[in-house]
Amino acid sequence: MSKEINYRVNVQFGDCDPAGIVFFPNFSRWMDAASHHYFIQCGLPPWRAISEIPQCVGAPLLEIHTRFHTSATYGESLDVHTDIEEWRGKIFIQRHRVLRGDTLVCEGRETRALCVRQTDGRLKAITVPEFIRAACS
C-alpha cells in the first residue's frame, strides 16, 4: 500500500472556460503537479537531484485516463489525492482523485516510466529502485 498525499488547488478565473467551468486540460495539469508533489512529500528530492540515479530526468507520462464526475468553477478549492496504485518494474501507475470537500469531481490514472538521459541524448526507462518504492510505502 502506498502513501496518499494531498495537493491543494485554488481554482482561478483563468482556469475556467467562458461558461465558468474549469477547462478540462487544467485537471491534467493539476494531476501532473500533484505527481511531482507526491514524491517530494514522500521525502525524495526532485528527480534531477537524485544522486543515486545519474542523469535522471524523471518520470515522463506514457498514458493518462481521466473520468469527470461533476464540474468545478472559479473560487473553489480542490484537493488532489494521489497515491501509487501499482509498481511494474520500469513503470508505475499513479491514481489521482480530485475532490471538492467530499464530492468527487474527477479521477485520473497516469502511467509513468522512470527515465534517464543516455549519452546520445535519448531517454531510457530504468527499473524503479527499491529506495523510491520504500519512500512511497
C-alpha positions as CSV (number, residue, x, y, z in Angstrom):
1,M,0.0,0.0,0.0
2,S,1.4,3.4,-0.9
3,K,1.1,6.7,0.9
4,E,-1.7,9.1,-0.1
5,I,-0.6,12.7,-0.4
6,N,-2.9,15.7,-0.9
7,Y,-2.2,18.6,-3.2
8,R,-4.4,21.7,-2.9
9,V,-5.6,23.7,-5.9
10,N,-7.4,27.1,-5.7
11,V,-9.3,27.5,-8.9
12,Q,-8.5,30.8,-10.6
13,F,-10.7,32.7,-13.1
14,G,-8.2,31.9,-15.9
15,D,-8.6,28.2,-15.2
16,C,-12.3,28.4,-16.4
17,D,-13.9,28.4,-19.9
18,P,-16.4,31.1,-20.9
19,A,-19.2,29.2,-19.2
20,G,-17.3,29.4,-15.8
21,I,-16.4,25.7,-15.7
22,V,-12.8,24.6,-15.2
23,F,-11.4,23.9,-18.7
24,F,-10.7,20.1,-18.8
25,P,-6.9,20.2,-19.6
26,N,-6.3,22.0,-16.3
27,F,-7.2,18.8,-14.4
28,S,-4.3,17.1,-16.3
29,R,-2.0,20.0,-15.3
30,W,-3.0,19.7,-11.7
31,M,-2.6,15.9,-11.7
32,D,0.9,16.4,-13.1
33,A,1.8,18.9,-10.4
34,A,0.3,16.5,-7.8
35,S,2.5,13.7,-9.2
36,H,5.7,15.8,-8.6
37,H,4.4,17.0,-5.2
38,Y,3.8,13.4,-4.2
39,F,7.4,12.3,-4.5
40,I,8.7,15.4,-2.7
41,Q,6.2,14.8,0.2
42,C,7.4,11.2,0.4
43,G,10.9,12.6,1.2
44,L,12.6,12.3,-2.2
45,P,14.5,15.1,-3.9
46,P,13.4,16.4,-7.3
47,W,14.1,13.8,-9.9
48,R,17.0,15.7,-11.4
49,A,18.7,15.8,-7.9
50,I,18.6,12.1,-7.1
51,S,22.3,11.3,-6.9
52,E,21.7,7.5,-6.8
53,I,20.3,7.7,-10.4
54,P,22.8,9.5,-12.6
55,Q,21.2,11.5,-15.4
56,C,17.7,11.0,-14.0
57,V,15.2,13.2,-15.9
58,G,12.1,12.0,-14.0
59,A,9.0,10.0,-14.8
60,P,7.5,11.1,-18.2
61,L,3.9,10.4,-18.8
62,L,3.1,7.5,-21.0
63,E,-0.6,7.3,-20.7
64,I,-3.4,9.1,-19.0
65,H,-7.1,8.2,-18.3
66,T,-9.5,10.8,-16.8
67,R,-13.1,10.5,-15.8
68,F,-15.1,13.5,-14.9
69,H,-18.0,13.3,-12.4
70,T,-19.0,16.9,-11.9
71,S,-17.8,20.4,-12.7
72,A,-15.7,22.8,-10.7
73,T,-15.6,26.6,-11.0
74,Y,-13.7,29.8,-10.1
75,G,-13.1,30.4,-6.4
76,E,-13.4,26.7,-5.3
77,S,-10.6,24.8,-3.5
78,L,-9.9,21.3,-4.8
79,D,-7.8,18.6,-3.2
80,V,-5.9,16.2,-5.5
81,H,-5.4,13.0,-3.5
82,T,-2.5,11.0,-5.1
83,D,-1.1,7.5,-4.5
84,I,0.7,4.8,-6.3
85,E,-1.8,2.2,-7.5
86,E,0.8,-0.2,-8.9
87,W,4.5,-0.7,-9.5
88,R,5.6,-2.6,-12.6
89,G,9.4,-2.7,-13.0
90,K,10.2,0.3,-15.1
91,I,6.7,1.9,-14.9
92,F,4.2,2.8,-12.2
93,I,0.6,3.9,-12.2
94,Q,-0.4,6.9,-10.1
95,R,-4.0,7.4,-9.1
96,H,-5.5,10.9,-8.6
97,R,-8.8,11.7,-7.0
98,V,-9.9,15.4,-7.3
99,L,-12.3,16.3,-4.5
100,R,-14.3,19.4,-3.6
101,G,-14.9,18.6,0.1
102,D,-16.5,15.1,0.0
103,T,-17.6,15.4,-3.6
104,L,-15.5,13.5,-6.2
105,V,-15.0,15.9,-9.1
106,C,-12.8,13.7,-11.3
107,E,-10.4,10.8,-11.1
108,G,-7.4,10.0,-13.2
109,R,-4.7,7.4,-13.7
110,E,-1.3,8.2,-15.1
111,T,1.2,5.6,-16.3
112,R,4.7,6.8,-16.0
113,A,8.2,5.4,-16.6
114,L,11.3,6.4,-14.6
115,C,13.8,7.6,-17.2
116,V,17.5,8.6,-17.5
117,R,19.1,10.5,-20.3
118,Q,21.6,8.4,-22.3
119,T,24.9,9.9,-23.6
120,D,23.3,10.2,-27.1
121,G,20.5,12.3,-25.6
122,R,17.8,9.7,-25.8
123,L,15.7,8.7,-22.8
124,K,15.8,5.2,-21.5
125,A,13.4,3.7,-18.9
126,I,15.0,2.0,-15.9
127,T,13.7,-0.2,-13.2
128,V,12.3,1.9,-10.3
129,P,14.8,1.5,-7.5
130,E,13.7,0.0,-4.2
131,F,14.5,3.1,-2.2
132,I,11.9,5.0,-4.2
133,R,9.3,2.4,-3.7
134,A,10.1,2.3,0.0
135,A,9.8,6.1,0.4
136,C,6.3,5.8,-1.1
137,S,5.2,2.9,1.2
